[in-house]
Amino acid sequence: CLMLSDASAAEDALQEIFIQVHRSLSSFQPSKGAFTTWLYRITVNYCLNQQRKWRLLTLPLAQAPQLSSPSPEGQLIEEKAIRQALSCLSAKLRAAVILRYYGELSYAEIAQILSIPLGTVKSRLNQALKALRKELGEETEAASRSESFQKEIAK
């Protein structure tokens, strides 16, 4: 789970999510959407509930985007900057960013997973990207080598 703070929290989440999926499998309705969308929804809900409990949602360093800094030390600094910037976003904005740029989901899929209108997805991503630009300042361009992430932030 990209939205949790560390590997052990993600492992715990995985177990809990599979239990929830097993218990509510009978409620899955193929006519309302794909199984993966339903699974994403359960996962996002679980992670957001955990965040509400912990008041901390960060992106694990291992899940940071691939960077092309000249040195490993530079990459670590850039990854830390991205992780810090993401942790400054609200849970709603962070969820949209993670689903879009790390999950590589479409706006429509994100809207379905988060149970929000398509326009709200676009608005949240726009707000998040503005906040990330502000937080990262000049480092944004070098720190975001993920092609789609870089294009959106550069707007």
Summary of the structure (lengths in Angstrom):
residues: 155
radius of gyration: 16.0
end to end distance: 28.3
largest distance: 51.5
contacts: 442
relative contact order: 0.13
helix: 75%
strand: 0%
